[in-house]
Amino acid sequence: MIKIEDILECYPKVKIKDNAKKLLLNGNKLKGFNLENDSIKDTIRVYNTTNDFIALYEYDKKYNEYKPLKMFL
């Protein structure tokens, strides 16, 4: 069986900071300061603080934030 995160490994892996757990689990938009690495301005795989794959987010240049593309809870 193949994990979904393995299929999506073409997208960079980014972990959230501890203060953004609730935002991530509710599928809210994330700002760069919510992420451990905010230099990637593209679609990213987002992981929680315990390294569990949670969602695929895409970067919105207009608003300078990341929007959920697909949640995998």
Backbone bond lengths (Angstrom), bond angles and torsions (degrees), N, CA, C in turn:
res aa  C-N    CA-C-N  psi(-1)  N-CA   C-N-CA  omega(-1)  CA-C   N-CA-C  phi
1 M - - - 1.444 - - 1.537 109.04 -
2 I 1.318 115.57 134.60 1.454 121.04 -178.37 1.524 109.73 -100.76
3 K 1.324 116.16 131.63 1.467 120.76 177.86 1.524 109.46 -73.35
4 I 1.316 116.96 145.76 1.462 121.70 178.78 1.523 111.26 -60.77
5 E 1.323 117.53 -35.61 1.461 120.04 179.62 1.521 111.62 -66.09
6 D 1.332 117.73 -28.27 1.463 120.83 176.52 1.528 110.69 -70.96
7 I 1.309 116.43 -37.00 1.465 120.78 177.73 1.529 110.51 -66.02
8 L 1.314 115.75 -35.40 1.464 121.27 -176.45 1.526 113.56 -94.60
9 E 1.320 117.81 17.30 1.462 120.05 -175.36 1.531 113.67 -68.77
10 C 1.321 117.83 -5.14 1.469 119.78 174.35 1.529 110.75 -70.50
11 Y 1.338 116.74 -17.37 1.461 121.42 176.70 1.531 109.21 -93.44
12 P 1.318 117.87 140.72 1.466 120.50 -179.35 1.531 112.56 -62.96
13 K 1.322 114.86 146.13 1.465 122.39 178.56 1.522 109.66 -91.15
14 V 1.339 115.99 128.47 1.463 121.06 179.04 1.524 108.84 -135.19
15 K 1.336 116.13 133.17 1.468 121.09 176.08 1.519 109.68 -96.37
16 I 1.324 115.39 149.30 1.461 120.28 175.73 1.526 109.60 -85.28
17 K 1.295 115.12 160.34 1.461 120.60 171.86 1.518 108.25 -82.27
18 D 1.303 116.01 161.17 1.466 121.96 -175.76 1.534 112.85 -57.06
19 N 1.312 117.97 -33.01 1.464 121.15 -176.92 1.535 113.66 -73.02
20 A 1.329 118.07 -7.04 1.465 120.99 -175.63 1.527 113.82 -109.49
21 K 1.333 117.61 9.75 1.469 120.08 -177.84 1.519 112.81 -56.07
22 K 1.312 116.15 -48.09 1.456 121.31 -177.19 1.537 111.27 -65.77
23 L 1.323 116.14 -40.98 1.465 120.13 177.76 1.520 111.14 -59.04
24 L 1.327 116.62 -45.65 1.457 121.72 -178.86 1.521 111.15 -63.95
25 L 1.311 117.09 -49.19 1.472 120.05 -176.66 1.528 112.91 -66.02
26 N 1.330 117.23 -24.79 1.466 120.68 176.87 1.527 112.46 -90.01
27 G 1.321 117.40 -0.43 1.453 120.75 178.38 1.514 113.99 73.73
28 N 1.329 116.79 26.65 1.462 120.87 179.79 1.527 110.95 -80.42
29 K 1.321 115.82 164.43 1.459 121.29 174.54 1.522 108.56 -68.25
30 L 1.327 115.29 150.97 1.459 121.41 -179.99 1.516 109.51 -120.32
31 K 1.305 116.29 143.36 1.461 123.00 173.24 1.528 108.38 -97.54
32 G 1.299 116.34 164.02 1.456 120.56 -179.55 1.512 113.81 -57.12
33 F 1.332 117.00 -34.58 1.477 119.18 -179.16 1.525 112.55 -71.09
34 N 1.346 118.39 -8.94 1.460 122.03 175.74 1.534 112.16 -84.06
35 L 1.326 116.62 -11.13 1.460 121.97 -174.16 1.521 111.19 -109.92
36 E 1.330 115.89 149.95 1.460 119.86 177.14 1.526 111.21 -69.99
37 N 1.330 117.40 -30.10 1.464 121.88 178.16 1.518 107.75 -131.10
38 D 1.313 117.39 105.02 1.460 120.75 -177.16 1.527 112.63 -103.19
39 S 1.325 117.26 15.85 1.460 120.40 -178.73 1.525 112.56 -83.54
40 I 1.315 118.40 -12.47 1.458 122.29 -178.55 1.523 108.87 -89.12
41 K 1.310 116.71 115.35 1.465 122.13 -178.04 1.522 109.30 -108.70
42 D 1.326 115.63 64.45 1.461 122.23 -175.98 1.524 108.23 -156.88
43 T 1.305 117.72 -167.93 1.461 121.73 174.73 1.523 108.52 -72.43
44 I 1.338 116.03 136.20 1.466 121.11 -176.52 1.529 111.18 -134.58
45 R 1.333 114.99 153.06 1.467 121.15 169.53 1.523 106.24 -89.89
46 V 1.322 116.75 125.64 1.463 119.87 -176.23 1.536 109.72 -106.66
47 Y 1.326 114.38 130.93 1.459 122.96 -179.50 1.519 109.27 -116.19
48 N 1.328 115.49 149.91 1.467 118.72 176.86 1.527 109.41 -80.65
49 T 1.305 116.32 -175.24 1.473 121.03 -175.44 1.528 113.03 -70.10
50 T 1.340 116.87 -18.09 1.470 119.82 177.48 1.530 111.49 -100.22
51 N 1.334 116.18 17.94 1.459 123.85 174.45 1.530 114.42 68.30
52 D 1.324 117.65 31.23 1.466 122.03 174.53 1.522 108.73 -96.76
53 F 1.327 116.80 132.74 1.463 120.93 178.83 1.528 108.59 -70.17
54 I 1.330 116.68 127.45 1.459 121.78 -175.70 1.522 112.85 -116.57
55 A 1.325 117.71 -43.34 1.462 118.38 -171.47 1.520 112.49 -159.53
56 L 1.315 112.78 165.55 1.454 122.48 170.76 1.522 106.24 -108.65
57 Y 1.322 117.23 124.88 1.468 122.48 -179.06 1.521 108.93 -119.35
58 E 1.331 116.11 148.88 1.460 119.95 174.87 1.521 110.11 -118.41
59 Y 1.312 114.95 147.07 1.463 120.59 -178.07 1.522 110.10 -83.26
60 D 1.328 116.11 134.29 1.462 122.80 177.07 1.531 107.79 -108.99
61 K 1.336 116.10 105.58 1.467 121.12 -176.62 1.523 112.15 -62.73
62 K 1.315 116.33 -36.71 1.466 120.73 -176.82 1.526 111.78 -59.79
63 Y 1.327 116.40 -42.52 1.468 121.45 -176.57 1.530 113.47 -104.08
64 N 1.344 116.64 -1.76 1.460 121.54 179.87 1.532 111.88 54.56
65 E 1.336 115.25 50.77 1.467 121.38 179.73 1.523 109.75 -151.20
66 Y 1.303 115.05 169.18 1.467 122.20 179.54 1.518 109.02 -106.55
67 K 1.354 116.07 131.37 1.461 121.60 -179.88 1.515 109.09 -110.32
68 P 1.335 117.82 143.54 1.456 118.97 178.15 1.519 110.65 -66.60
69 L 1.313 115.43 132.93 1.452 122.57 177.14 1.525 109.63 -100.14
70 K 1.354 115.56 -44.29 1.464 121.48 178.19 1.519 108.85 -156.35
71 M 1.333 115.90 129.54 1.463 121.04 177.98 1.532 109.18 -96.77
72 F 1.329 116.72 142.63 1.469 122.96 179.36 1.521 109.59 -127.07
73 L 1.307 117.13 67.50 1.468 121.18 -178.82 1.504 111.38 -93.62
